[in-house]
Amino acid sequence: MAGNELNIQIPQNLDPVYSNMIQIAFKDDEFTMMFLHQLPMANQAKAKAIVAISPTHAKKLLAALDKSVKDYEAKFGQITGGAHADGSDTATLQGYS
């Protein structure tokens, strides 16, 4: 294997998860992301996955997402929509951070 190659083993029973909403919380030693599926026409969402990572990995994730979005937009065009200017599409898990 070359220097940065990694052999990733994916269990056959691992199902893909669709999420259209995320809640992010943090404390001194971790960031926790709760991936949700908000149901249309209903004021409720179902948690699909919870992932906790270190602050260092959170920063690496931010850089990787930034690069991926830039690459996506270079190929497919500008992404429109998303979070409101006031950040109202974001939430913090209460009692955590």
MIKOLSE-21631 format. One line per 4 residues: their letters; for each residue x, z, y of C-alpha. Coordinates in Angstrom, 1 decimal. Last residue first. Layout:
BEGIN
A> X Z Y; ...
***
This chain:
BEGIN
SYGQ> -21.6 25.5 22.1; -23.9 26.6 19.3; -27.0 28.5 20.4; -29.0 25.3 21.1
LTAT> -27.8 22.1 19.7; -26.9 20.0 22.8; -29.0 17.0 23.8; -28.4 13.5 25.0
DSGD> -30.9 10.8 26.0; -31.4 12.5 29.4; -27.8 11.7 30.5; -28.8 11.3 34.1
AHAG> -27.8 7.6 34.1; -30.1 7.0 31.1; -28.6 6.4 27.8; -28.8 3.0 26.1
GTIQ> -29.9 -0.3 27.5; -27.7 -3.3 27.6; -24.8 -4.3 25.4; -22.8 -7.1 26.9
GFKA> -22.1 -10.1 24.8; -21.7 -10.9 21.1; -17.9 -11.3 20.5; -16.4 -9.7 23.5
EYDK> -19.2 -7.1 23.5; -18.4 -6.2 19.9; -14.6 -5.9 20.6; -15.3 -3.7 23.6
VSKD> -17.8 -1.6 21.5; -15.2 -1.2 18.7; -12.4 -0.2 21.1; -14.6 2.5 22.8
LAAL> -15.8 3.7 19.4; -12.2 4.0 18.1; -11.1 5.9 21.3; -14.1 8.3 21.0
LKKA> -13.4 8.8 17.3; -9.8 9.7 18.1; -11.0 12.2 20.6; -13.4 13.7 18.1
HTPS> -10.6 13.7 15.5; -8.5 15.9 17.8; -11.5 18.2 18.5; -11.9 18.7 14.8
IAVI> -14.9 17.1 13.0; -18.4 18.3 11.8; -20.9 15.8 10.4; -24.6 16.4 9.9
AKAK> -26.7 13.7 8.3; -30.3 12.3 8.3; -32.1 14.8 10.5; -35.7 13.7 11.0
AQNA> -37.1 13.2 14.5; -40.3 14.2 16.1; -42.5 13.4 19.1; -44.2 10.5 17.3
MPLQ> -44.9 6.9 18.3; -41.8 5.7 16.5; -40.0 8.3 14.4; -36.6 9.5 15.7
HLFM> -34.0 9.2 13.0; -31.3 11.8 13.6; -27.5 12.1 13.2; -26.4 15.6 13.9
MTFE> -22.8 15.6 15.3; -20.8 18.8 15.2; -17.5 19.1 17.2; -15.0 21.6 16.1
DDKF> -12.5 24.4 16.9; -13.5 25.7 20.3; -17.2 25.0 20.0; -19.1 21.8 20.1
AIQI> -22.5 20.2 19.9; -23.7 16.6 19.6; -27.2 15.4 19.0; -27.6 11.8 17.9
MNSY> -30.5 9.3 17.9; -31.2 6.0 16.2; -29.8 6.9 12.8; -29.8 4.8 9.7
VPDL> -28.0 6.3 6.6; -26.4 4.3 3.8; -26.8 5.8 0.4; -23.9 7.2 -1.6
NQPI> -24.8 7.1 -5.3; -22.0 4.6 -6.2; -19.4 7.1 -4.7; -17.1 5.4 -2.2
QINL> -13.4 5.7 -2.9; -11.2 4.7 0.1; -7.7 3.6 -0.6; -6.0 3.9 2.8
ENGA> -3.7 1.3 4.4; -1.7 2.5 7.4; 1.8 2.1 6.0; 1.2 -0.8 3.5
M> 0.0 0.0 0.0
***
